[in-house]
Amino acid sequence: MSENEYISELRARWPRGWSSDQPNFEATPETIALADEAVREFPDSPKLWCMRGDLIQLASESCPHSLDDVLACYQRATEIDPQFVEAWESMGHFHSAVLDDEHTAQRFFNEAERLSGHHVA
């Protein structure tokens, strides 16, 4: 599979909003495994690292990855491409929503805003 094929397949498997008739808001173990495979195959893809972090964050509690892995994914994406706005935004959202650390979140949002030239939050 190519990098773009992995991205397309992960998007197709992306958890959808929860509702009583469609309760699959969590990333499945198979989707997480595919994201793991994707970053092994394309370790220099900031997009795949960011998607992996997002999916781990959306996984069930039985996911073999921890929330520390989420942040590591976003950090890896920014190491590969310091201009990758999506990863900076994701780190901001993670710090805000998961870690309840608005001060640190704002630093990441500010960096995303600086890079994109658009207001982020």
Buried (B, 14 or more C-beta within 10 A) or exposed (E): EEBEEBBEBBEEBEBEEEEEEEEEEBBBEEBBEBBBBBBEEBEEBBBBBBBBBBBBBBBEEEBEBEBEBBBBBBBBBBEBBEEBBBBBBBBBBBBBEEEEEEEBBBBBBBBBBEBBEEEBE
